[in-house]
Amino acid sequence: MARLAQTPGLTDVQRSILETVREFADREIIPHAQRLEHADEYPTDILDGMREMGLFGLTIAEEYGGLGESLLTYALVVEELSRGWMSISGIVNTHFIVAYLISQYGSAEQRSRLLPRMATGEVRGAFSMSEPECGSDVAAIRSRAVRDGDTFVIDGQKMWLTNGAYSSVVATLVRTETGADSVYGNMSTFLLEKEPGFGETAPGLTIPGRIDKMGYKGVETTEMVLDGVTVPASAVLGGPDQVGRGFYQMMDGIEVGRVNVAARACGISIRAFELAVAYAQQRRTFGQPIVKHQAVAFTLAEMGTKIEAAHALMVNAARLKDAGQRNDVEAGMAKLLASEYCAEVVQAAFRIHGGYGYSKEYEIERLMREAPFLLIGEGTSEIQKTIISRGLLREYRL
């Protein structure tokens, strides 16, 4: 079957991986997503299948037991998983960001101890920046770590942790007063290790429970309360010498996370298009399938064009990162366009379904609740515009 969002220049290995994931999504995710999402049930069986395929180690280097694939490969895999169910891609996203941060910035000990178990999915990662009173305004972070000899004592409250309960390691950004001139130089990233589950999962570290959400169900989103959590200085990402580097490390992780969000948006958009095309060919009004009506046909044309544009930007941002080039502007553009277009494409598919789209029996109802999350996840559209405009002004300064 012809598909939107084809990607030229892929290797045989990349094409094989994507075909395997696409078949897995068709067989193991799409048939079960509605039931699991409506029940807000954790998709254990699906994740077991992903572990068997090695997806948790997709980008982890082969020396640590991973597949050593690129950001582009990962983004295209996320697109396929999100076409099946966005929550599945959310589970691997934060895991991927943490694995990326450890690979890029971790000490030799952190890499050798954590990455092999992350590659198998035995250890899963979560990523924590936001707090109850700050999201995009990272400078407003209040949680702090105070040095006490060879240890740090951490207190505070974090918010919106995907994988907050089922993770075993949480990359957590907190304040550490280093005397730097900039507030951003007074932040550090800690790798907080804990037991999976709810309640007190490490001394002083509590995961209170799930946050009930409009969509993005199945995967748990949680708070994290830190009350006198004591960790060795070696828990700083990269080791004690990297105190004060946390903000810059996390921003690098966010860039790859924005490519992920763009890929998720593309996957949801493709699924919404598939549902709209199928429904428009089956539903008849005024004596013919509604796809024969010009208004519906034109809507499908606009949907397809938006998907292609978003996919192209996402692929470009991923390839730039893989080439070792700065991609903050391109990742922001991809995230901005893909998330906004996703909301528009899903709503267009919803309109094509008419009254049936409002029924929970139809898959488009779920997509209508999932798409809005992408408008705010990994930075709102307004934040992306700020990043893009600043980057462009760097290049076009008089």
Secondary structure as the mmCIF struct_conf table of DSSP 4:
data_model
#
loop_
_struct_conf.conf_type_id
_struct_conf.id
_struct_conf.beg_label_comp_id
_struct_conf.beg_label_asym_id
_struct_conf.beg_label_seq_id
_struct_conf.end_label_comp_id
_struct_conf.end_label_asym_id
_struct_conf.end_label_seq_id
BEND BEND1 LEU A 4 ALA A 5
TURN_TY1_P TURN_TY1_P1 PRO A 8 GLY A 9
HELX_RH_AL_P HELX_RH_AL_P1 ASP A 12 PHE A 24
HELX_RH_PI_P HELX_RH_PI_P1 ALA A 25 ILE A 29
HELX_RH_AL_P HELX_RH_AL_P2 ILE A 30 ALA A 39
TURN_TY1_P TURN_TY1_P2 ASP A 40 ASP A 40
HELX_RH_AL_P HELX_RH_AL_P3 THR A 44 MET A 53
TURN_TY1_P TURN_TY1_P3 GLY A 54 GLY A 54
HELX_RH_3T_P HELX_RH_3T_P1 LEU A 55 GLY A 57
BEND BEND2 LEU A 58 ILE A 60
HELX_RH_3T_P HELX_RH_3T_P2 GLU A 62 TYR A 64
TURN_TY1_P TURN_TY1_P4 GLY A 65 GLY A 65
BEND BEND3 GLY A 66 GLY A 66
HELX_RH_AL_P HELX_RH_AL_P4 LEU A 71 GLY A 84
HELX_RH_AL_P HELX_RH_AL_P5 MET A 86 TYR A 105
HELX_RH_AL_P HELX_RH_AL_P6 ALA A 108 THR A 120
TURN_TY1_P TURN_TY1_P5 GLY A 121 GLY A 121
BEND BEND4 GLU A 122 VAL A 123
STRN STRN1 GLY A 125 SER A 128
STRN STRN2 GLU A 131 GLU A 131
TURN_TY1_P TURN_TY1_P6 PRO A 132 GLU A 133
STRN STRN3 CYS A 134 CYS A 134
BEND BEND5 GLY A 135 SER A 136
HELX_RH_3T_P HELX_RH_3T_P3 VAL A 138 ALA A 140
STRN STRN4 ARG A 144 ASP A 148
TURN_TY1_P TURN_TY1_P7 GLY A 149 ASP A 150
STRN STRN5 THR A 151 THR A 162
TURN_TY1_P TURN_TY1_P8 ASN A 163 TYR A 166
BEND BEND6 SER A 168 SER A 168
STRN STRN6 VAL A 169 ARG A 175
BEND BEND7 ASP A 181 SER A 182
HELX_RH_3T_P HELX_RH_3T_P4 VAL A 183 ASN A 186
STRN STRN7 MET A 187 GLU A 193
BEND BEND8 PRO A 196 PHE A 198
STRN STRN8 GLY A 199 ALA A 202
TURN_TY1_P TURN_TY1_P9 PRO A 203 GLY A 204
STRN STRN9 LEU A 205 ILE A 207
STRN STRN10 ARG A 210 ARG A 210
HELX_LH_PP_P HELX_LH_PP_P1 ILE A 211 ASP A 212
BEND BEND9 MET A 214 GLY A 215
BEND BEND10 GLY A 218 VAL A 219
STRN STRN11 THR A 221 PRO A 232
HELX_RH_3T_P HELX_RH_3T_P5 ALA A 233 ALA A 235
STRN STRN12 VAL A 236 VAL A 236
TURN_TY1_P TURN_TY1_P10 LEU A 237 GLY A 238
HELX_RH_3T_P HELX_RH_3T_P6 PRO A 240 GLN A 242
TURN_TY1_P TURN_TY1_P11 VAL A 243 GLY A 244
HELX_RH_AL_P HELX_RH_AL_P7 GLY A 246 GLN A 282
STRN STRN13 ARG A 284 THR A 285
TURN_TY1_P TURN_TY1_P12 PHE A 286 GLY A 287
STRN STRN14 GLN A 288 PRO A 289
HELX_RH_3T_P HELX_RH_3T_P7 ILE A 290 LYS A 292
BEND BEND11 HIS A 293 HIS A 293
HELX_RH_AL_P HELX_RH_AL_P8 GLN A 294 ASP A 322
TURN_TY1_P TURN_TY1_P13 ALA A 323 GLY A 324
HELX_RH_AL_P HELX_RH_AL_P9 ASP A 328 HIS A 353
HELX_RH_3T_P HELX_RH_3T_P8 GLY A 354 TYR A 358
BEND BEND12 SER A 359 SER A 359
TURN_TY1_P TURN_TY1_P14 LYS A 360 GLU A 361
BEND BEND13 TYR A 362 TYR A 362
HELX_RH_AL_P HELX_RH_AL_P10 GLU A 363 LEU A 374
TURN_TY1_P TURN_TY1_P15 LEU A 375 GLU A 378
BEND BEND14 GLY A 379 GLY A 379
HELX_RH_AL_P HELX_RH_AL_P11 SER A 381 GLU A 395
BEND BEND15 TYR A 396 TYR A 396
#
